[in-house]
Amino acid sequence: MADEFKKMLEDKEKVQLMIAAVVMLGGLVVLLKSVATGQALGQRWLESKGNVDTELYLETVKSYIHLYQIVGGVMFGGGLLTLLRAKLKK
């Protein structure tokens, strides 16, 4: 088992593809969880500020959601492009 693992680590392309796949899947998870995470962070922000205007709260929640959507999209896109580039190379 250890020999197989060492051999796999020596093959840089396989490691790069594995990392790209993990980043892509991580980005997909961040994208799918962006609404729940954004709402949770907005709730935490509201608790720290106390009493704030509803519009400001909703704008803050939207900003948090968009933040996670952008991060997840970049991760997913970067991983996908790396996998596609490796596929087209072969």
Buried (B, 14 or more C-beta within 10 A) or exposed (E): EEEEEEEEEEEEEEEBBEEBBEBBEBBBEBBEEBBEBBEEBBBEBBEEEEEEEEEEBEEBBEEBBEBBBEBBBEBBEBBBEBBEEBEEEE
